[in-house]
Amino acid sequence: MEHVTSEISDTELHGVSELLDLLHIDVETEAVDLRPGRDDALCSKNVLRKQRHWERQLAAKKSKRKEEKQRRKLSREQESGACTDHPQVTKRVMKAVARERLAEARSTGLKLCVDLSMTDCMSDKEISRLAGQLRRLYGSNKKATRPLHVYLTDLRKDSRLYKECIRMNDGFLNYMMEITEESCLDLFPPEAVVYLTPDAEEALETLDADKVYILGGLVDESIQKTLSLNRARELRVHTARLPIDEYMEKKDNVKNFHSKILAVNQVLDILLTFSETGSWTRALQKWFPLGKGYIVSSHDSPPLHAPS
Ligand SMILES: C[S@@+](CC[C@H](N)C(=O)[O-])C[C@H]1O[C@@H](n2cnc3c(N)ncnc32)[C@H](O)[C@@H]1O
């Protein structure tokens, strides 16, 4: 089971677009050099120099990803310290505990839906990435001490996503979550629904057991802005964004890149930690990806809003 939230992030997309720019320059350079009288040796030197630069950039990205992976691993190990201190707590027992918690979540857990009604406009690659994110989302929920009651709504059996989930995610049909062709509003009254979208005006303050939180089942490969906000407006439901502006600040980086858009599994990780600790600072500190260009503010945090 993969643990690390590794959607090809906006940072990487940004990087890819830079690399494409780079390639563009190469192409132009080569085109210019085809004119008679130009020095071929100079051209290949240029191409080589740019290729080396490109390779260095790729290596830097790889090592950044590795660092982030290690940070997460360390944090997981620290958390599971209790179990490694007691080797008698076997894997089987832990599995049974996880199943029991998931079963409990199905009757009393905080409700979270992933709205999969928008997958028709996604490419096959995006569908595959979304299937991977749903696997990670389930993996995180399974490991949580207070898992959420997760619904995958609008997941049609004849859809590409359904088939991809079965192909890519072992045991998908036995996941302890609700997998349904019904839409979130077939299941819940509109007044109970809070659609989470990065483009909402209001920040999420706390998690309320009487509400149902919806995530848009989207992958930002082709960066279609405000899709989930539009969907929420169409459903006429309340919207909220993660309180990133309230608890985080921009961090300088070479590319001056800053993004508040996360993958669905990353949002779930943040919600899980918030629901366990009541602290946005801790939740964002632990899960907000470093490459997004934000860090948790060091000045006084707003008061805690314990989840109900
Ligand atoms: C990859 S994002 C999709 C972004 C997409 N451009 C959109 O229209 O929302 C997938 C989903 O994660 C949730 N999400 C991601 N970042 C969020 C944020 N900062 N605040 C609230 N929800 C967020 C939203 O539910 C969003 O639909």
The ligand as a Tripos MOL2 file, in Angstrom:
@<TRIPOS>MOLECULE
LIG
   27    29     1     0     0
SMALL
NO_CHARGES

@<TRIPOS>ATOM
      1 C1         -7.3190   18.7150   -7.2760 C.3       1 LIG1
      2 S1         -8.5950   19.5480   -6.4650 S.3       1 LIG1
      3 C2         -9.5240   20.1550   -7.8230 C.3       1 LIG1
      4 C3         -9.2150   21.5740   -8.1050 C.3       1 LIG1
      5 C4        -10.0900   22.0660   -9.2160 C.3       1 LIG1
      6 N1         -9.4600   23.0360  -10.0090 N.3       1 LIG1
      7 C5        -11.4010   22.6140   -8.6880 C.2       1 LIG1
      8 O1        -12.1850   23.0440   -9.4900 O.co2     1 LIG1
      9 O2        -11.6390   22.5820   -7.4760 O.co2     1 LIG1
     10 C6         -9.6530   18.2370   -5.9280 C.3       1 LIG1
     11 C7        -10.5950   18.5810   -4.8240 C.3       1 LIG1
     12 O3         -9.9050   18.6730   -3.5920 O.3       1 LIG1
     13 C8        -10.5270   19.6240   -2.7540 C.3       1 LIG1
     14 N2         -9.5400   20.6970   -2.4660 N.ar      1 LIG1
     15 C9         -8.3010   20.8110   -2.9580 C.ar      1 LIG1
     16 N3         -7.6760   21.8770   -2.4280 N.ar      1 LIG1
     17 C10        -8.5500   22.4590   -1.5700 C.ar      1 LIG1
     18 C11        -8.5200   23.6080   -0.7260 C.ar      1 LIG1
     19 N4         -7.4510   24.3760   -0.6430 N.pl3     1 LIG1
     20 N5         -9.6200   23.8870    0.0080 N.ar      1 LIG1
     21 C12       -10.7220   23.1260   -0.0600 C.ar      1 LIG1
     22 N6        -10.8210   22.0270   -0.8460 N.ar      1 LIG1
     23 C13        -9.7570   21.6980   -1.5950 C.ar      1 LIG1
     24 C14       -11.7220   20.1700   -3.5030 C.3       1 LIG1
     25 O4        -12.8470   19.4470   -3.1110 O.3       1 LIG1
     26 C15       -11.3380   19.8980   -4.9400 C.3       1 LIG1
     27 O5        -12.4650   19.7730   -5.7580 O.3       1 LIG1
@<TRIPOS>BOND
     1     1     2 1
     2     2     3 1
     3     2    10 1
     4     3     4 1
     5     4     5 1
     6     5     6 1
     7     5     7 1
     8     7     8 2
     9     7     9 1
    10    10    11 1
    11    11    12 1
    12    11    26 1
    13    12    13 1
    14    13    14 1
    15    13    24 1
    16    14    15 ar
    17    14    23 ar
    18    15    16 ar
    19    16    17 ar
    20    17    18 ar
    21    17    23 ar
    22    18    19 1
    23    18    20 ar
    24    20    21 ar
    25    21    22 ar
    26    22    23 ar
    27    24    25 1
    28    24    26 1
    29    26    27 1
@<TRIPOS>SUBSTRUCTURE
     1 LIG1         1 GROUP 0 **** ****
